[in-house]
Structure formats: structure tokens, C-alpha cells
Amino acid sequence: MFVKFTCTDRVATVVNAAQITFISPVEDGTRIRFGEGRSVTVVEPIDEVMDRLDRTQSFPRE
């Protein structure tokens, strides 16, 4: 499932929730980490990020 966030440079970014390995709060918002050292920092606070990601898990998978 893909989730849309806003990067710190105010550009929309879409992440694949299934690939997220770690989420942490940072001064600019929230850093979302993926495997192999990849990450993106978004302006949404960690609570909002977690809420959006939790909602993606509530949909049935086919």
C-alpha cells in the first residue's frame, strides 16, 4: 500500500508502507527509513505518520 506525505522541500512523496523499516522523529518532521540506507524526511509529525500507516494496514489484501 502506498501512502502520500510531504517532503521537507514541500514536494509530495509517496512511500510503499511495506518497505518501511524504521520511523523516527527529527527536527524537521519525521524520518522514514527503508532498507539499504535509504530514507526520506517528511514534514508530518510522527503521530500523523503512524496514523496514516496504521490505516493502510486496515485494508484487506487480495
Summary of the structure (lengths in Angstrom):
residues: 62
radius of gyration: 11.3
end to end distance: 11.5
largest distance: 37.8
contacts: 150
relative contact order: 0.25
helix: 24%
strand: 45%
